[in-house]
């Protein structure tokens, strides 16, 4: 017997409201037969499990999908928090607002990114600038190209920096925002939860996350070294020095001693994103094995092979810069690779 659109709608709304219900109960309410309910359920996005009918969000798969969506939102927020640094002033400390750089950036960001959030939480005053009715807000945005955008404004005149940055992220990376996250974070919060993963055992999961961490550390150290070699002193005016900063685009910008920590941090985030992107693209093109497959093959010398893979990524990074005419950056990378 054919089921009317009206009855389908009634069934869908009833189950969505209840989230999960016995088929016998739904049968009584809707006056549909059990066979009708079972046959139409998949067509309208409902799931049958033994004697129950439920919304997809109530299935294990649906709950996992919701958790992944929440985790992606968390990772995006963390990426924004990494790039938008703020400090608050009430009028007493306006003299050298750039102290933000020394206090926050070197509180762990270059050595290990976990320190950034801790530094911001412990050293900033209020956590929500919109609740302040006086004083100034100092904002440094680490832009996607490795440059910085620094400003000091009254609390009611602040630019909504995170909103603007998120639009830029979406415009540049679209659905590939995971390039912006540490590899371990993305695997732990998204990849290992997705339905197509074939990882079953806790040991395999631990092994994958351990290899992710090794990749993150190698990439972090590599990017830090590029940053270190991309900034040099150009000239000095009395006690004040002017520095040249080589951006990932090959463009050079100038900065001064006060802003160097922020320039270093912004460059680091941009290079980490670029190398992460290259890693994922090499895996997608099958030039490198994916970590789940890598672990499932149970290589006895996994960490040695990962070391080979990361060296391959770095060499490809040098070649990419060379092919794009970014000779200065390619030379920096080649010199790093030749360093024992």
KEPALUM-186207 format. One record per residue (C-alpha): residue number from 1; residue in three letters; chain; x, y, z. Coordinates in nm, 4 decimals. Layout:
% KEPALUM-186207
 seq type mol        x        y        z
 NUM  Ala   A        X        Y        Z
...
//
This chain:
% KEPALUM-186207
 seq type mol        x        y        z
   1  Unk   A   0.0000   0.0000   0.0000
   2  Unk   A   0.1369   0.3391  -0.1024
   3  Unk   A   0.1985   0.5888   0.1776
   4  Unk   A   0.0891   0.9482   0.1248
   5  Unk   A   0.3297   1.2382   0.1611
   6  Unk   A   0.1168   1.3607   0.4469
   7  Unk   A   0.1630   1.0317   0.6346
   8  Unk   A   0.5365   1.0341   0.5669
   9  Unk   A   0.5567   1.3828   0.7129
  10  Unk   A   0.3527   1.2772   1.0153
  11  Unk   A   0.5800   0.9791   1.0756
  12  Unk   A   0.8958   1.1873   1.0386
  13  Unk   A   0.7766   1.4619   1.2742
  14  Unk   A   0.6595   1.2101   1.5338
  15  Unk   A   0.9899   1.0221   1.5441
  16  Unk   A   1.1968   1.3434   1.5371
  17  Unk   A   0.9996   1.4676   1.8363
  18  Unk   A   1.0450   1.1411   2.0277
  19  Unk   A   1.3982   1.0830   1.8870
  20  Unk   A   1.3538   0.7096   1.9500
  21  Unk   A   1.0377   0.5011   1.9843
  22  Unk   A   0.9001   0.1474   1.9676
  23  Unk   A   0.7633   0.0607   1.6250
  24  Unk   A   0.4506  -0.0851   1.7899
  25  Unk   A   0.3812   0.2522   1.9555
  26  Unk   A   0.4419   0.4483   1.6324
  27  Unk   A   0.2142   0.2037   1.4505
  28  Unk   A  -0.0673   0.2805   1.6925
  29  Unk   A  -0.0270   0.6586   1.6692
  30  Unk   A   0.0129   0.6833   1.2907
  31  Unk   A  -0.2229   0.3988   1.1952
  32  Unk   A   0.0470   0.2684   0.9586
  33  Unk   A   0.1331  -0.0995   0.9423
  34  Unk   A   0.4700  -0.2250   1.0677
  35  Unk   A   0.5640  -0.3179   0.7097
  36  Unk   A   0.4835   0.0348   0.5895
  37  Unk   A   0.6887   0.1930   0.8671
  38  Unk   A   0.9904  -0.0307   0.7993
  39  Unk   A   0.9754   0.0241   0.4227
  40  Unk   A   0.9382   0.4039   0.4321
  41  Unk   A   1.1816   0.4783   0.7187
  42  Unk   A   1.5047   0.4854   0.5069
  43  Unk   A   1.3354   0.7081   0.2458
  44  Unk   A   1.2688   0.9825   0.5008
  45  Unk   A   1.5992   0.9575   0.6897
  46  Unk   A   1.4884   0.7373   0.9793
  47  Unk   A   1.6646   0.4266   1.1091
  48  Unk   A   1.5182   0.0929   1.2139
  49  Unk   A   1.6985  -0.0975   1.4880
  50  Unk   A   1.5257  -0.4210   1.5850
  51  Unk   A   1.1893  -0.3156   1.7307
  52  Unk   A   1.2701   0.0573   1.7403
  53  Unk   A   1.2618   0.3472   1.4960
  54  Unk   A   1.4807   0.6519   1.5512
  55  Unk   A   1.6248   0.9692   1.4078
  56  Unk   A   1.9695   0.9282   1.2537
  57  Unk   A   2.1108   1.1499   1.5309
  58  Unk   A   2.0191   0.8792   1.7846
  59  Unk   A   2.2198   0.6061   1.6142
  60  Unk   A   2.5810   0.5424   1.7093
  61  Unk   A   2.6804   0.6676   1.3672
  62  Unk   A   2.4702   0.9811   1.4034
  63  Unk   A   2.6081   1.0580   1.7498
  64  Unk   A   2.9596   1.0170   1.6152
  65  Unk   A   2.8870   1.2566   1.3269
  66  Unk   A   2.7523   1.5175   1.5702
  67  Unk   A   3.0633   1.4784   1.7865
  68  Unk   A   3.2881   1.5218   1.4813
  69  Unk   A   3.1036   1.8427   1.3862
  70  Unk   A   3.1521   1.9767   1.7389
  71  Unk   A   3.5197   1.8803   1.7334
  72  Unk   A   3.5747   2.0559   1.4010
  73  Unk   A   3.4178   2.3707   1.5470
  74  Unk   A   3.6563   2.3425   1.8461
  75  Unk   A   3.9574   2.3050   1.6174
  76  Unk   A   3.8532   2.6061   1.4100
  77  Unk   A   3.8137   2.8108   1.7268
  78  Unk   A   4.1581   2.7002   1.8422
  79  Unk   A   4.3040   2.8014   1.5046
  80  Unk   A   4.1447   3.1452   1.5416
  81  Unk   A   4.2669   3.1762   1.9010
  82  Unk   A   4.6189   3.0933   1.7844
  83  Unk   A   4.6151   3.3723   1.5292
  84  Unk   A   4.4274   3.6487   1.7121
  85  Unk   A   4.6226   3.7633   2.0185
  86  Unk   A   4.4739   4.0284   2.2450
  87  Unk   A   4.5749   4.2205   2.5529
  88  Unk   A   4.3662   4.4669   2.7546
  89  Unk   A   4.4682   4.8005   2.9044
  90  Unk   A   4.3013   5.0332   3.1522
  91  Unk   A   4.5295   5.3315   3.0977
  92  Unk   A   4.8221   5.2486   3.3241
  93  Unk   A   5.0239   5.0292   3.0897
  94  Unk   A   4.9716   5.1921   2.7500
  95  Unk   A   5.3348   5.2998   2.7249
  96  Unk   A   5.4704   4.9737   2.5815
  97  Unk   A   5.1685   4.7751   2.4718
  98  Unk   A   5.3865   4.5503   2.2598
  99  Unk   A   5.4911   4.3675   2.5765
 100  Unk   A   5.2185   4.1310   2.4586
 101  Unk   A   5.4721   3.9804   2.2227
 102  Unk   A   5.7332   3.9029   2.4854
 103  Unk   A   5.4821   3.7674   2.7357
 104  Unk   A   5.2647   3.5599   2.5067
 105  Unk   A   5.4686   3.4515   2.2077
 106  Unk   A   5.7652   3.3247   2.4039
 107  Unk   A   5.5418   3.1643   2.6650
 108  Unk   A   5.5565   2.8482   2.4581
 109  Unk   A   5.4259   2.9209   2.1091
 110  Unk   A   5.7503   2.8751   1.9185
 111  Unk   A   5.8862   2.5976   2.1374
 112  Unk   A   5.5533   2.4208   2.1780
 113  Unk   A   5.2151   2.5575   2.0805
 114  Unk   A   5.0340   2.4379   2.3918
 115  Unk   A   5.1789   2.7355   2.5790
 116  Unk   A   4.9884   2.9945   2.3801
 117  Unk   A   4.6450   2.9251   2.5228
 118  Unk   A   4.7836   2.9016   2.8746
 119  Unk   A   4.9677   3.2297   2.8365
 120  Unk   A   4.6627   3.4082   2.7015
 121  Unk   A   4.4435   3.2727   2.9784
 122  Unk   A   4.6807   3.3483   3.2621
 123  Unk   A   4.8222   3.6834   3.1511
 124  Unk   A   4.5301   3.8578   2.9895
 125  Unk   A   4.2862   4.0438   3.2107
 126  Unk   A   3.9195   4.0031   3.1057
 127  Unk   A   3.8500   3.7176   2.8639
 128  Unk   A   3.5711   3.8951   2.6755
 129  Unk   A   3.6610   4.2437   2.5440
 130  Unk   A   3.2979   4.3180   2.4594
 131  Unk   A   3.2239   4.3306   2.8329
 132  Unk   A   3.4751   4.6074   2.8930
 133  Unk   A   3.3396   4.9612   2.8980
 134  Unk   A   3.6735   5.1411   2.9278
 135  Unk   A   4.0395   5.1072   2.8353
 136  Unk   A   4.1994   4.9804   2.5180
 137  Unk   A   4.2391   4.6475   2.3434
 138  Unk   A   4.5645   4.5609   2.1722
 139  Unk   A   4.5131   4.3137   1.8879
 140  Unk   A   4.7646   4.1281   1.6762
 141  Unk   A   4.6269   3.9172   1.3918
 142  Unk   A   4.8678   3.6613   1.2478
 143  Unk   A   4.7605   3.6706   0.8858
 144  Unk   A   4.7524   3.3685   0.6578
 145  Unk   A   5.0437   3.5009   0.4492
 146  Unk   A   5.2738   3.5144   0.7532
 147  Unk   A   5.2512   3.8909   0.8016
 148  Unk   A   5.0920   4.0571   1.1058
 149  Unk   A   4.8192   4.3155   1.1483
 150  Unk   A   4.8627   4.5083   1.4732
 151  Unk   A   4.6240   4.7646   1.6206
 152  Unk   A   4.5258   4.9308   1.9484
 153  Unk   A   4.1670   5.0498   1.9828
 154  Unk   A   3.9098   5.1454   2.2417
 155  Unk   A   3.6939   4.8511   2.3438
 156  Unk   A   3.3903   4.9869   2.1583
 157  Unk   A   3.5942   5.0445   1.8392
 158  Unk   A   3.7459   4.6978   1.8052
 159  Unk   A   3.7566   4.5300   1.4675
 160  Unk   A   3.5880   4.1858   1.4822
 161  Unk   A   3.9205   4.0229   1.3953
 162  Unk   A   3.8188   3.6591   1.4388
 163  Unk   A   3.5160   3.6939   1.2131
 164  Unk   A   3.7266   3.8528   0.9390
 165  Unk   A   4.0004   3.5934   0.9760
 166  Unk   A   3.7522   3.3058   0.9588
 167  Unk   A   3.6157   3.4420   0.6296
 168  Unk   A   3.9704   3.4558   0.4953
 169  Unk   A   4.0332   3.0989   0.6085
 170  Unk   A   3.7166   2.9735   0.4361
 171  Unk   A   3.7982   3.1701   0.1221
 172  Unk   A   4.1519   3.0334   0.0988
 173  Unk   A   4.1028   2.6761   0.2218
 174  Unk   A   3.7301   2.6105   0.1770
 175  Unk   A   3.6748   2.2566   0.3144
 176  Unk   A   4.0437   2.2005   0.3876
 177  Unk   A   4.0644   2.3949   0.7131
 178  Unk   A   4.2423   2.0962   0.8686
 179  Unk   A   4.5652   2.2283   0.7144
 180  Unk   A   4.5540   2.4901   0.9914
 181  Unk   A   4.5471   2.2380   1.2774
 182  Unk   A   4.8271   2.0272   1.4245
 183  Unk   A   4.8091   1.6833   1.2617
 184  Unk   A   4.7637   1.4986   1.5913
 185  Unk   A   4.4688   1.7188   1.6925
 186  Unk   A   4.2927   1.6584   1.3607
 187  Unk   A   4.3446   1.2813   1.3727
 188  Unk   A   4.2393   1.2522   1.7348
 189  Unk   A   3.9272   1.4688   1.7052
 190  Unk   A   3.8132   1.3897   1.3512
 191  Unk   A   3.9904   1.1239   1.1415
 192  Unk   A   3.9832   0.8412   1.3959
 193  Unk   A   3.6129   0.9031   1.4594
 194  Unk   A   3.5004   0.9031   1.0965
 195  Unk   A   3.2938   0.6117   0.9706
 196  Unk   A   3.5322   0.5080   0.6935
 197  Unk   A   3.8258   0.4522   0.9274
 198  Unk   A   3.9198   0.0864   0.9591
 199  Unk   A   4.1054   0.1333   1.2861
 200  Unk   A   3.9658  -0.1094   1.5393
 201  Unk   A   4.2076  -0.1586   1.8270
 202  Unk   A   4.3141   0.0893   2.0941
 203  Unk   A   4.6765  -0.0021   2.0252
 204  Unk   A   4.6470   0.0994   1.6592
 205  Unk   A   4.4848   0.4238   1.7657
 206  Unk   A   4.7661   0.4958   2.0129
 207  Unk   A   5.0280   0.4102   1.7498
 208  Unk   A   4.8702   0.6461   1.4968
 209  Unk   A   4.8512   0.9338   1.7453
 210  Unk   A   5.2120   0.8710   1.8481
 211  Unk   A   5.3221   0.8941   1.4830
 212  Unk   A   5.1080   1.2081   1.4403
 213  Unk   A   5.2881   1.3630   1.7348
 214  Unk   A   5.6242   1.2745   1.5802
 215  Unk   A   5.5159   1.4414   1.2552
 216  Unk   A   5.3996   1.7519   1.4413
 217  Unk   A   5.7289   1.7809   1.6296
 218  Unk   A   5.9376   1.7351   1.3131
 219  Unk   A   5.7248   1.9891   1.1245
 220  Unk   A   5.7359   2.2335   1.4163
 221  Unk   A   6.1162   2.2171   1.4414
 222  Unk   A   6.1535   2.2468   1.0633
 223  Unk   A   5.9237   2.5517   1.0455
 224  Unk   A   6.0981   2.7144   1.3420
 225  Unk   A   6.4291   2.6789   1.1596
 226  Unk   A   6.2858   2.8404   0.8442
 227  Unk   A   6.1537   3.1284   1.0575
 228  Unk   A   6.4915   3.1723   1.2248
 229  Unk   A   6.6640   3.2029   0.8855
 230  Unk   A   6.3949   3.4277   0.7334
 231  Unk   A   6.4554   3.7310   0.9573
 232  Unk   A   6.7745   3.9350   0.9629
 233  Unk   A   6.8883   4.2779   1.0756
 234  Unk   A   6.9080   4.5335   0.7940
 235  Unk   A   7.0185   4.8538   0.9611
 236  Unk   A   7.0412   5.0301   1.2925
 237  Unk   A   6.9264   5.3776   1.3950
 238  Unk   A   7.0928   5.4427   1.7266
 239  Unk   A   6.9721   5.1670   1.9572
 240  Unk   A   6.6816   5.0749   1.7292
 241  Unk   A   6.7291   4.8092   1.4589
 242  Unk   A   6.5221   4.7496   1.1452
 243  Unk   A   6.4734   4.3890   1.0348
 244  Unk   A   6.3808   4.2237   0.7062
 245  Unk   A   6.1216   3.9451   0.7154
 246  Unk   A   6.0955   3.7013   0.4236
 247  Unk   A   5.7317   3.5896   0.3897
 248  Unk   A   5.6270   3.2510   0.2417
 249  Unk   A   5.5166   3.4390  -0.0729
 250  Unk   A   5.8748   3.5549  -0.1296
 251  Unk   A   5.7801   3.9127  -0.0413
 252  Unk   A   6.0008   4.0956   0.2080
 253  Unk   A   5.8573   4.3268   0.4734
 254  Unk   A   6.0310   4.5283   0.7421
 255  Unk   A   5.9740   4.5164   1.1150
 256  Unk   A   6.1387   4.6427   1.4317
 257  Unk   A   6.2671   4.4798   1.7452
 258  Unk   A   5.9386   4.5196   1.9314
 259  Unk   A   5.7402   4.3268   1.6731
 260  Unk   A   5.9899   4.0514   1.5920
 261  Unk   A   5.8329   3.7923   1.8282
 262  Unk   A   5.4935   3.8423   1.6636
 263  Unk   A   5.6477   3.8239   1.3155
 264  Unk   A   5.8221   3.4998   1.4139
 265  Unk   A   5.5017   3.3508   1.5497
 266  Unk   A   5.2938   3.4481   1.2459
 267  Unk   A   5.5567   3.3067   1.0084
 268  Unk   A   5.5640   2.9843   1.2076
 269  Unk   A   5.1856   2.9356   1.1825
 270  Unk   A   5.1906   3.0005   0.8087
 271  Unk   A   5.4756   2.7604   0.7400
 272  Unk   A   5.3156   2.4929   0.9557
 273  Unk   A   4.9969   2.5303   0.7511
 274  Unk   A   5.1864   2.5057   0.4215
 275  Unk   A   5.3814   2.1951   0.5250
 276  Unk   A   5.0665   2.0314   0.6678
 277  Unk   A   4.8922   2.0945   0.3387
 278  Unk   A   5.1787   1.9376   0.1460
 279  Unk   A   5.1691   1.6320   0.3748
 280  Unk   A   4.7966   1.5740   0.3180
 281  Unk   A   4.8311   1.6269  -0.0581
 282  Unk   A   5.1163   1.3739  -0.0798
 283  Unk   A   4.9019   1.1196   0.1068
 284  Unk   A   4.6017   1.1914  -0.1168
 285  Unk   A   4.8133   1.1406  -0.4305
 286  Unk   A   4.9473   0.8110  -0.2824
 287  Unk   A   5.3053   0.9400  -0.2787
 288  Unk   A   5.3014   0.8733   0.0948
 289  Unk   A   5.0979   0.6085   0.2807
 290  Unk   A   4.8196   0.7258   0.5083
 291  Unk   A   4.8961   0.6733   0.8755
 292  Unk   A   4.6096   0.4250   0.9368
 293  Unk   A   4.7365   0.2042   0.6517
 294  Unk   A   5.0920   0.2562   0.7687
 295  Unk   A   5.0065   0.1321   1.1192
 296  Unk   A   4.7897  -0.1566   0.9990
 297  Unk   A   5.0829  -0.2942   0.7999
 298  Unk   A   5.2619  -0.3062   1.1348
 299  Unk   A   5.6037  -0.1988   1.0112
 300  Unk   A   5.8631  -0.2995   1.2721
 301  Unk   A   6.0586   0.0238   1.2223
 302  Unk   A   5.7722   0.2715   1.2006
 303  Unk   A   5.9558   0.5695   1.3458
 304  Unk   A   6.2518   0.5203   1.1132
 305  Unk   A   6.0150   0.5134   0.8149
 306  Unk   A   5.8316   0.8222   0.9403
 307  Unk   A   6.1676   0.9983   0.9534
 308  Unk   A   6.2210   0.9066   0.5865
 309  Unk   A   5.8730   1.0298   0.4999
 310  Unk   A   5.9185   1.3634   0.6736
 311  Unk   A   6.2478   1.4189   0.4930
 312  Unk   A   6.0655   1.3466   0.1673
 313  Unk   A   5.7990   1.6070   0.2584
 314  Unk   A   6.0667   1.8681   0.3295
 315  Unk   A   6.2455   1.7959   0.0001
 316  Unk   A   5.9156   1.8279  -0.1850
 317  Unk   A   5.8612   2.1575  -0.0045
 318  Unk   A   6.1985   2.2851  -0.1289
 319  Unk   A   6.1158   2.1690  -0.4840
 320  Unk   A   5.7748   2.3370  -0.4674
 321  Unk   A   5.9303   2.6713  -0.3738
 322  Unk   A   6.1916   2.6324  -0.6467
 323  Unk   A   5.9250   2.5580  -0.9101
 324  Unk   A   5.7342   2.8698  -0.8025
 325  Unk   A   6.0435   3.0866  -0.8389
 326  Unk   A   6.0791   3.1330  -0.4611
 327  Unk   A   6.4533   3.0759  -0.4724
 328  Unk   A   6.5346   3.2430  -0.1386
 329  Unk   A   6.2981   3.0152   0.0505
 330  Unk   A   6.4114   2.7089  -0.1437
 331  Unk   A   6.7746   2.7902  -0.0566
 332  Unk   A   6.6831   2.8240   0.3112
 333  Unk   A   6.5104   2.4849   0.3058
 334  Unk   A   6.7980   2.3200   0.1187
 335  Unk   A   7.0453   2.4557   0.3717
 336  Unk   A   6.8319   2.3177   0.6580
 337  Unk   A   6.8172   1.9761   0.4902
 338  Unk   A   7.1963   1.9726   0.4521
 339  Unk   A   7.2505   2.0595   0.8181
 340  Unk   A   7.3490   1.7426   1.0092
//
